[in-house]
Amino acid sequence: MRSEPLVLGFDTSAAHCAAALVRGDTVLTSRVEDMAKGQAERLMPLLEDLLAEAGLGWKDLDALGVGTGPGNFTGVRISVAAARGLALGLQIPAIGISIFEALAHDTPRPVAVALDARRDETYAQLFTATGAEAPSLTPAVALAETLAGVPVIGLALPRSASLPPRHPLAEAVALVAATKLGTAQPRPAPLYLRGADAAPPSDPPPVILD
């Protein structure tokens, strides 16, 4: 009997289609493909390619990990909808992992993750030795003051040391998901810190059923 779970993690929250396959805390294979659009068509073939590279199939998976944002509104919905559908079909858990939690994985505390939200704003979350503060959408100038002296992953901020993430994003999503297996987890849901832009996309995003 296998002692460590096999987890497939993936993310399309930005201009990429990224996936990783891990067993426990060991990365078996991963891939990142840069793309501004087309993630909905590329995601499933990419996941199948990753499994084939490892000589494994869908039936071998113990769980899925999916990046829930924040990020591109449609991109986040693509991954979350795919994770929910796969989990239902495969009868395995799908675990949502925020981009903040993924990028902060395996880093000493305290640490903050700060991401460009455009419009002179930032997405940010602070992680301490005792837990994590709520994620926020904050003006960039105010965030620099709030995080003064705290190491930051992502954006370079005045008076804060910049740290690289310990793992590529999709690998971190899968690794964090593996640590949460065996505990009650809500169904993956997009993490939106700001509403969608007023202009609708040319193609409607996948529908996420409650």
C-alpha positions as CSV (number, residue, x, y, z in Angstrom):
1,M,0.0,0.0,0.0
2,R,1.3,3.5,-0.9
3,S,2.5,5.5,2.1
4,E,2.4,8.9,0.5
5,P,-0.5,10.4,-1.5
6,L,-0.3,11.3,-5.2
7,V,-1.5,14.8,-5.8
8,L,-2.0,16.6,-9.1
9,G,-1.9,20.4,-8.7
10,F,-2.6,23.1,-11.3
11,D,-3.2,26.8,-11.7
12,T,-4.4,29.2,-14.5
13,S,-4.7,32.3,-12.4
14,A,-2.3,34.3,-14.5
15,A,-1.0,34.2,-18.1
16,H,0.1,30.6,-17.8
17,C,-1.1,27.1,-17.7
18,A,0.9,25.3,-14.9
19,A,0.7,21.9,-13.4
20,A,2.7,19.6,-11.1
21,L,2.5,16.0,-9.9
22,V,3.8,15.2,-6.4
23,R,3.9,12.2,-4.2
24,G,4.0,13.4,-0.6
25,D,6.7,16.1,-0.5
26,T,8.5,14.9,-3.7
27,V,7.9,16.5,-7.0
28,L,7.6,13.9,-9.7
29,T,7.1,16.2,-12.7
30,S,5.9,19.7,-13.5
31,R,5.4,22.1,-16.4
32,V,4.5,25.7,-17.0
33,E,3.3,27.0,-20.3
34,D,3.1,30.8,-20.8
35,M,-0.2,31.8,-22.5
36,A,-2.3,34.9,-22.3
37,K,-5.4,33.0,-23.4
38,G,-6.4,29.4,-24.3
39,Q,-6.0,27.9,-20.9
40,A,-9.5,26.4,-21.0
41,E,-8.5,24.3,-24.1
42,R,-5.0,23.5,-22.9
43,L,-5.5,22.6,-19.3
44,M,-6.9,19.0,-19.6
45,P,-4.3,17.9,-22.3
46,L,-1.5,19.3,-20.1
47,L,-2.7,17.3,-17.1
48,E,-2.9,14.2,-19.2
49,D,0.6,14.8,-20.5
50,L,1.9,15.2,-17.0
51,L,0.4,11.9,-15.9
52,A,1.7,10.1,-18.9
53,E,5.2,11.5,-18.3
54,A,5.1,9.8,-14.9
55,G,3.7,6.6,-16.2
56,L,0.5,7.1,-14.3
57,G,-3.2,7.6,-14.9
58,W,-6.2,9.4,-13.4
59,K,-7.1,6.4,-11.3
60,D,-3.7,6.6,-9.5
61,L,-4.5,10.1,-8.0
62,D,-5.4,10.5,-4.4
63,A,-6.3,14.2,-4.6
64,L,-6.2,17.4,-6.6
65,G,-4.8,20.8,-5.7
66,V,-6.0,23.9,-7.5
67,G,-4.9,27.5,-7.3
68,T,-7.9,29.6,-6.4
69,G,-6.4,33.1,-7.0
70,P,-6.4,36.0,-6.6
71,G,-5.7,36.6,-10.3
72,N,-7.3,36.7,-13.6
73,F,-11.1,36.4,-13.1
74,T,-11.7,33.9,-16.0
75,G,-8.5,32.0,-15.4
76,V,-9.3,31.3,-11.8
77,R,-12.7,30.0,-12.8
78,I,-11.3,27.7,-15.4
79,S,-9.1,25.8,-12.9
80,V,-11.7,25.8,-10.1
81,A,-14.4,24.4,-12.4
82,A,-12.0,21.8,-13.8
83,A,-11.0,20.7,-10.3
84,R,-14.6,20.3,-9.2
85,G,-15.5,18.3,-12.2
86,L,-12.5,16.0,-12.0
87,A,-13.0,15.5,-8.2
88,L,-16.6,14.5,-8.9
89,G,-15.7,12.1,-11.7
90,L,-12.7,10.5,-9.9
91,Q,-14.3,10.5,-6.5
92,I,-11.2,12.1,-4.9
93,P,-10.9,15.4,-2.9
94,A,-10.1,18.7,-4.7
95,I,-8.4,21.1,-2.4
96,G,-8.3,24.8,-3.1
97,I,-5.0,26.6,-2.4
98,S,-4.7,30.4,-2.6
99,I,-1.8,31.9,-4.4
100,F,-0.7,33.5,-1.2
101,E,-0.5,30.2,0.7
102,A,1.3,28.5,-2.2
103,L,4.0,31.2,-2.6
104,A,4.6,31.4,1.2
105,H,5.0,27.6,1.5
106,D,8.2,26.5,3.2
107,T,9.3,30.0,4.0
108,P,10.2,31.3,7.5
109,R,7.7,33.4,9.3
110,P,6.9,36.3,9.4
111,V,6.6,36.7,5.6
112,A,4.2,38.5,3.3
113,V,3.1,37.8,-0.2
114,A,2.4,40.9,-2.3
115,L,1.1,40.7,-5.9
116,D,0.5,43.4,-8.5
117,A,-3.3,44.0,-8.7
118,R,-2.8,46.9,-11.2
119,R,-4.5,50.3,-10.8
120,D,-1.8,51.1,-8.2
121,E,-3.1,48.4,-5.9
122,T,-1.7,45.2,-4.5
123,Y,-3.1,41.8,-3.4
124,A,-1.4,40.9,-0.1
125,Q,-1.4,38.6,2.8
126,L,0.8,38.4,5.9
127,F,1.8,35.1,7.5
128,T,3.1,35.0,11.1
129,A,4.3,32.3,13.4
130,T,0.8,31.9,14.8
131,G,-1.3,32.1,11.6
132,A,-2.2,34.3,8.7
133,E,-4.0,37.6,8.5
134,A,-6.9,38.0,6.0
135,P,-5.9,38.7,2.4
136,S,-6.5,42.2,1.2
137,L,-6.6,44.5,-1.7
138,T,-4.5,47.5,-0.7
139,P,-3.1,50.7,-2.3
140,A,0.6,50.1,-3.0
141,V,1.8,53.1,-1.0
142,A,-0.1,52.0,2.1
143,L,1.1,48.4,1.8
144,A,4.7,49.5,1.8
145,E,4.1,51.2,5.2
146,T,2.2,48.3,6.6
147,L,4.8,45.7,5.7
148,A,7.9,47.7,6.5
149,G,10.6,45.4,7.9
150,V,8.7,42.2,6.9
151,P,10.3,40.0,4.2
152,V,8.1,40.0,1.0
153,I,7.6,37.4,-1.7
154,G,6.4,38.9,-5.0
155,L,6.6,42.7,-5.3
156,A,9.7,44.6,-4.2
157,L,8.6,47.0,-1.5
158,P,10.7,49.8,0.2
159,R,12.1,48.9,3.6
160,S,11.3,45.2,3.1
161,A,13.6,42.4,2.0
162,S,12.6,40.6,-1.1
163,L,12.4,36.8,-1.0
164,P,11.9,34.3,-3.9
165,P,9.3,31.6,-3.4
166,R,10.7,28.3,-2.4
167,H,8.7,26.4,-5.0
168,P,7.2,27.2,-8.5
169,L,3.5,28.0,-8.1
170,A,1.9,24.7,-9.4
171,E,4.4,22.6,-7.4
172,A,3.6,24.6,-4.3
173,V,-0.2,24.2,-4.9
174,A,0.2,20.4,-5.1
175,L,2.6,20.3,-2.1
176,V,0.3,22.3,0.2
177,A,-2.7,20.3,-0.9
178,A,-0.9,17.1,0.1
179,T,-0.4,18.4,3.6
180,K,-4.1,19.0,3.9
181,L,-5.3,15.5,3.0
182,G,-7.2,13.9,5.8
183,T,-8.7,17.1,7.1
184,A,-12.1,18.6,6.3
185,Q,-11.7,21.0,3.4
186,P,-14.4,23.1,1.6
187,R,-14.9,22.7,-2.0
188,P,-12.5,24.9,-4.1
189,A,-13.9,28.4,-4.7
190,P,-12.3,31.4,-6.4
191,L,-10.7,33.9,-4.2
192,Y,-11.8,37.3,-5.5
193,L,-10.5,40.4,-3.7
194,R,-11.9,42.7,-6.5
195,G,-14.9,42.3,-8.7
196,A,-14.6,41.4,-12.4
197,D,-13.9,44.2,-14.9
198,A,-17.1,45.7,-16.4
199,A,-16.3,44.6,-19.9
200,P,-17.4,40.9,-20.3
201,P,-15.1,38.4,-22.0
202,S,-15.9,37.3,-25.6
203,D,-16.4,33.8,-24.3
204,P,-18.3,33.2,-21.0
205,P,-16.3,31.7,-18.2
206,P,-17.1,28.2,-16.9
207,V,-20.1,28.1,-14.6
208,I,-19.3,27.0,-11.0
209,L,-22.3,25.3,-9.5
210,D,-22.9,25.7,-5.7
